[in-house]
Amino acid sequence: MIHLAAIENCYVLLTFTNSGSQIYIGIVQAGSAMTWTEYQPLTMVLGNPGGIVLTVNGTKEPASSVNTHGGAPVTLSFSPED
């Protein structure tokens, strides 16, 4: 389960890693949250990684794995074992 809470507006692209099929594409508005439950490897692109709090399977992701210097987009990968 992936839970994303937006502190600032954040572009999110979530796809199945193997097929490239899109699960979600859009802006998660500040003050809102989204949750996805998937059982396949996923790739997530975050356009404003410093503006979110990301939790994967109940564990908050460390800021260092989400945030990049200068707020540049970041791509994260998740597998069912994560």
N, C-alpha and C positions, 0 to 999 in steps of 0.2 A: 504494500500500500504506500502510495506517495501522497503526501499532504503538503500543499504549498500555500502559505499565508503571505499575502502581499502587504508590505509596509508602504511601498511606493508602487506605482504602476509598473508592470513587468510583462514584456513580451514572452510568450511561452510557445514552443513547438515541441510536441511530444509525439514520437513515432515508434513503431515497432522496429527494432534494430534489423531483424532479418529481412522483412519485406519492404520497409520504408513507408508503410501505410501510416497515414496520420491518424492519431487518436485525438489530438487537440491542437489547434493553432489559434492564437488570439492574445489579447491583452487581459491579464488578470488585474483588475482595478484595485488600487490602494484601499485597504480595509476589508477586502474580501478574501475568500479562500477557496481552494479547489482540492478535491481528493480523487485519486484514480486507484483502482485495484485491478492489476493486470498480472498475468502469469507467464509472460513471455519477456525476453530481453527488450529493454526500452532505451531510447536515446532522448535526452531532453536538452533543448537549447533555451537558454535564459538570456533575454536581452538586457536586463537590468538586475544582475545577480545580487547586487548589494541591497536591493529593495525587497528581498523575500526572506522568509524563514522556511526552510525545507526540512521535512521529517520523512524518513523512509522506514517503514515497518516499525513505527513507534520510537525510532531513534533520531534525534535532531542531528542533522548533518553539520559538521564543523564548518565555521565560516570560511576557513582556508580552502575547503573543497568546493565552495560555491562562489566566493567573491574573488574577483581579479582586480589587479591594480587599474585604476582609471575607469572602472565600471564596464570594461569591455565584455561583450557577450562570451558566454562559456557554454561548453557542451559537456554534459554528464551522461554516463551510461550506467544502467542498472540491469541486473539479472535477477531471476527469481530467488537466487540464494542470498542476495543482499539484504 
